Amino acid sequence: MHATEIPTPAPVIDRRTFEANLDIMTAAHPGATLRPHVKAHKCTAIARAQHERRHTGFTCATPREVLGMADAGLGDDLLLANETIDSRRLAAMAARQDDASITIAVDSEATVAAAIAAGIRRCVIDVDVGLPRCGCAPAAAGHLADTARAGGVEVRGVMGYEGHLMMVTDRAQQQRQVADAMELLSQAHRDVGGDIVSAGGTGTYDLHGDTGITELQAGSYALMDTQYATLGLPFGHALTIRGTVIAVKDGYAVADVGLKALGMDHGNPKVALDGVDVWFCSDEHITFGTGQMQLTVGDPVAVLPAHVDPTMAMHSVAYVLDGEEVVDAWPIDLRGWD
Amino acid sequence: MHATEIPTPAPVIDRRTFEANLDIMTAAHPGATLRPHVKAHKCTAIARAQHERRHTGFTCATPREVLGMADAGLGDDLLLANETIDSRRLAAMAARQDDASITIAVDSEATVAAAIAAGIRRCVIDVDVGLPRCGCAPAAAGHLADTARAGGVEVRGVMGYEGHLMMVTDRAQQQRQVADAMELLSQAHRDVGGDIVSAGGTGTYDLHGDTGITELQAGSYALMDTQYATLGLPFGHALTIRGTVIAVKDGYAVADVGLKALGMDHGNPKVALDGVDVWFCSDEHITFGTGQMQLTVGDPVAVLPAHVDPTMAMHSVAYVLDGEEVVDAWPIDLRGWD
């Protein structure tokens, strides 16, 4: 199958760039020191490529991702790095603990109680390291760990996602802030114990040399997006959304890659053509100024998403390209919540 | 089933508000003078409720929506108000023309040629009335119609979406601009002929009294969103995304309705609680300042999306509520592109 046969809009992964991205990250964080985050791609075929590089533990954001990874035989060591008190979903994860290793994050009395009630066997304490989201206060982590252990739940350690620091553009400042955030996590770890200190992401992947973490939770590096690209990281754009030009007008053109095919929370995407600027996206259209570019109805366009995670979540399959040949089609099989 | 049993995040439709919205629009545009746009909900159960109110023609944005509506037995008069040159999808629509009436928009020699080649029997000429997107110049419409007819395609008339005018807040100015845009469409219609002059949307639903259109293409009115709510229209918020509070901190709380559950192109959603303000959305979280509100982990929250169309496209099922009782679950069955 040739790229021109791909129905549009559709996510397209350049195999060489994708594999180079994985290799760069594996060199920086080999084996168990990387726990790839599947929320960035929601695709067990991509997880399998990460697993083949000896990253056998994975980070998940939803019970659906945990269960889908277990179904795919990738359940060596799954961490739900998120809180839930949904008793049905907790029970569904608990029921898989004989054939998969499942660890869930807890950050409050309520989430610890829900885990105990569901028969969850393993947890980490989620610690607030500065991002205003989930995570307990560092000083509260020890008590939560005691409560979990008293309820029969193994506490494997701590996690603390410094998401508020991913996009700091001054790297020296970012380095200092990451160190301060990880000091909070280390304090909590001293009270909690366990083998795991889990943190980090693509934007701070090279700033954890002496922060004391045992594993990095990075996801976006595999496919990348235009926001992460502003940081000057060594990872390339492996993902584009392929579209077809459906109208060519005076000074602009329209392709069939709209906002239902793109995560828009980080703003407009880019069109990978010289001198072209995106005007706006509608549900099923992208309108872009064509500059000096001569386009014709039917021409392919490659659109670079601003945010990879929600973009992948909007599609059911990603096509893998080697040059212009389609060499694989990977189901995006961890979507949704049930 | 009680509302508390709904797995979160999930779209929830308040039945009474939904039905009131439909009734208001039906009163303003009865029968065939409304051609509801299914892109706003992607749900054949909602389309059926519109059909029961004698709106038997529908507007679609994708071949998938056209084919899904035909599959659901709602194919009395389907208009693809969008351009495609995808020969496989055009052929798939052409193959359904014996059991459904399918009309597609064309706006260029290339799209007319693709329709003829696929055996499409009916089209409308899509006219540019000011929105920089698809649509031919008004003066070019007659020639395109001649080309289509010469190729054996019935030309049913014209369409011209004044999408650039939906959010004009000065209603007198909006009225004048809509009239000017529709004058362009009327010029084109004089050259094209046919029975259909199709235009408009929820934001201009009451401004077409003497613009000469024969039908309105409105969709958002059925469910609504916070952006359309700024216009002071009589349609109520029938749609919320139901979530669960998973963390309560000092001054803020976190619920499980993230940006993968919300169309974000119009910005942040709102949380339907007094004195609460949204700080930011992450993939699976919404963080909001709680003000004086006392919340507990496990509390339900209702999130009002900023843009209904992409929000619905992210979910597989919508729950219908009468008060706190779940009275139905409607598959969102027109999602995706294939």
Interface residues (C-beta under 8 A of the other chain):
Chain A: P7 T8 P9 A10 K39 A61 T62 N82 E83 T84 I85 D86 R88 R89 D107 S108 A110 T111 D128 P132 R133 C134 G135 G163 T244 I246 A247 V248 K249 Y252 V254 D256 L259 K260 G263 M264 D265 W279 C281 S282 D283 E284 H285 T287 T296 V297 G298 D309 P310 A313 M314 H315 S316 G336 W337 D338
Chain B: P7 T8 P9 A10 K39 A61 T62 N82 E83 T84 I85 D86 R88 R89 D107 S108 A110 T111 D128 P132 R133 C134 G135 G163 T244 I246 A247 V248 K249 Y252 V254 D256 L259 K260 G263 M264 D265 W279 C281 S282 D283 E284 H285 T287 T296 V297 G298 D309 P310 A313 M314 H315 S316 G336 W337 D338
